[in-house]
């Protein structure tokens, strides 16, 4: 069978027509566009949700930690003020025996500030209207910086994501953290020396695991202070 130019031109013309028809056909364009845009829209929505959770929660935690740090620093400063976490108010000490004694601090350190800071931060945060889902962790300590010392309080709340978007790379939860510091005002050099001696003692106790011995000495020092009326 020989080559037929007429049949070839006819076949070529028909194939070109079907191709042009497919190009002009817009059926299914919406599905393709949605497939491309849907993940982007989900990511934008998730980012907005994260911002709506993160910004108010961090503002509340910042206020709560700053309130707690200021209250604890005031109590540990050379002032006549103390903070009652039950009533969430400042009161003035009326007797000298209520003031912190440097000799007692040598045995007892700065006191248990963890419970006080927890109570204050939890109370302040509970009065806010922001979301409180997830776990709240609070860390507090007094840092002795030789020239000055300060109360440092850090609060972290972990928020679970309302929608699981791990398939597009989003975490299942986010952490909102706020840290506040307040300088403790102690003018006397003797008080500063006692603070440094206490910090060094705490370092030795932790390094050589002498916590049981330290508790015994603290208990003995507390009994002596009670007998002396400190």
Secondary structure, DSSP 8 states (H G I E B T S, - for coil): ----HHHHHHHHHHHHHHHHHHHH--TTHHHHHHHHHHHHHHHHHHHHHHHHHHHHHHHHHHHHHHHHHHHHHHHHSSSSEEEETTTTEEEE--SGGGS--HHHHHHHTT--HHHHHHHHHHHHHHTS-S---S-EEEEEEEEE-SS-EEEEEEEEEEEE-SS--GGGT--SEEEEEEEEEEEE----HHHHHHHHHHHHHHHHHHHTT-HHHHHHHHHHHHHHHHHHT-
